[in-house]
Amino acid sequence: MPLDVEDGAKALQLVTSRYDQREWRKKIEKTLSLPPTGFEDATQRKMFVYLRLRLQAYKSRRADPPSWIVGGYATKEVIDRARFRPTDIDPDMTEADVSFLGVDPGAEVDEMWWEEMLVKWFEAPEEDLEESDEESEASSEDQPEDSESREEEK
């Protein structure tokens, strides 16, 4: 189940406000390496993709795995550009959409919250799990019948 609007905003705030804090840099880099499908809101997904692409380090894209520039002037410039020129992210983006970027999400966003956020990012909806269980049960019931019919043919 992707992050809802509230958790998505907190994740983006975390990336855009705590990049200068050493203890958060690895977590921010890990967050940037996640797929954008973790955001339920399309606007937040566009912001995430923008940050992800702009903060990507200049490296050989064929040979090296992606890495990100987190901390320092380059990071601040990318975030400020997103905040003050939201049309760089998307032509339909407004300043109200990006107003929360760069604002600290608060004390409730700590390491425990971050770990729970990762679980939510990749968690599959229960409906999909139930459907796949039913499909696997149906296919396992079909398999013995197929093997019995094969034995009869011999």
QUINORVEN-V774344 format. One record per residue. N is the residue number from 0. RES is the residue in one small letter. PHI is phi in radians with two decimals (999 if undefined). Layout:
[[N	RES	PHI] [N	RES	PHI]]
This chain:
[[0	m	999] [1	p	-1.12] [2	l	-1.15] [3	d	-1.26] [4	v	-1.07] [5	e	-1.17] [6	d	-1.19] [7	g	-1.10] [8	a	-1.13] [9	k	-1.12] [10	a	-1.12] [11	l	-1.18] [12	q	-1.13] [13	l	-1.04] [14	v	-1.11] [15	t	-1.61] [16	s	-2.07] [17	r	-1.89] [18	y	-1.16] [19	d	-1.50] [20	q	-1.56] [21	r	-0.95] [22	e	-1.20] [23	w	-1.79] [24	r	-1.07] [25	k	-1.12] [26	k	-1.19] [27	i	-1.16] [28	e	-1.09] [29	k	-1.10] [30	t	-1.08] [31	l	-1.15] [32	s	-1.45] [33	l	-1.36] [34	p	-1.22] [35	p	-1.17] [36	t	-1.18] [37	g	-1.26] [38	f	-1.77] [39	e	-1.30] [40	d	-1.42] [41	a	-1.13] [42	t	-1.13] [43	q	-1.15] [44	r	-1.10] [45	k	-1.13] [46	m	-1.10] [47	f	-1.10] [48	v	-1.10] [49	y	-1.04] [50	l	-1.08] [51	r	-1.08] [52	l	-1.27] [53	r	-1.28] [54	l	-1.59] [55	q	-1.21] [56	a	-1.21] [57	y	-1.39] [58	k	-2.52] [59	s	-1.19] [60	r	-1.32] [61	r	-1.45] [62	a	-1.56] [63	d	-1.84] [64	p	-1.19] [65	p	-1.08] [66	s	-2.44] [67	w	-2.20] [68	i	-1.57] [69	v	-2.17] [70	g	1.82] [71	g	1.65] [72	y	-1.17] [73	a	-1.09] [74	t	-1.13] [75	k	-1.05] [76	e	-1.12] [77	v	-1.11] [78	i	-1.19] [79	d	-1.10] [80	r	-1.11] [81	a	-1.17] [82	r	-1.26] [83	f	-1.70] [84	r	-2.34] [85	p	-1.09] [86	t	-1.21] [87	d	-1.18] [88	i	-1.31] [89	d	-2.72] [90	p	-1.03] [91	d	-1.56] [92	m	-1.29] [93	t	-2.00] [94	e	-1.13] [95	a	-1.15] [96	d	-1.15] [97	v	-1.85] [98	s	-1.09] [99	f	-1.47] [100	l	-1.14] [101	g	1.48] [102	v	-1.69] [103	d	-1.08] [104	p	-1.26] [105	g	1.93] [106	a	-1.23] [107	e	-1.21] [108	v	-1.56] [109	d	-2.26] [110	e	-1.10] [111	m	-1.12] [112	w	-1.07] [113	w	-1.08] [114	e	-1.14] [115	e	-1.15] [116	m	-1.10] [117	l	-1.09] [118	v	-1.11] [119	k	-1.09] [120	w	-1.01] [121	f	-1.84] [122	e	-1.17] [123	a	-1.54] [124	p	-1.06] [125	e	-1.12] [126	e	-1.05] [127	d	-1.13] [128	l	-1.12] [129	e	-1.12] [130	e	-1.11] [131	s	-1.20] [132	d	-1.14] [133	e	-1.11] [134	e	-1.13] [135	s	-1.20] [136	e	-1.15] [137	a	-1.13] [138	s	-1.24] [139	s	-1.25] [140	e	-1.25] [141	d	-1.26] [142	q	-1.08] [143	p	-1.08] [144	e	-1.11] [145	d	-1.11] [146	s	-1.19] [147	e	-1.19] [148	s	-1.18] [149	r	-1.18] [150	e	-1.16] [151	e	-1.15] [152	e	-1.13] [153	k	-1.26]]
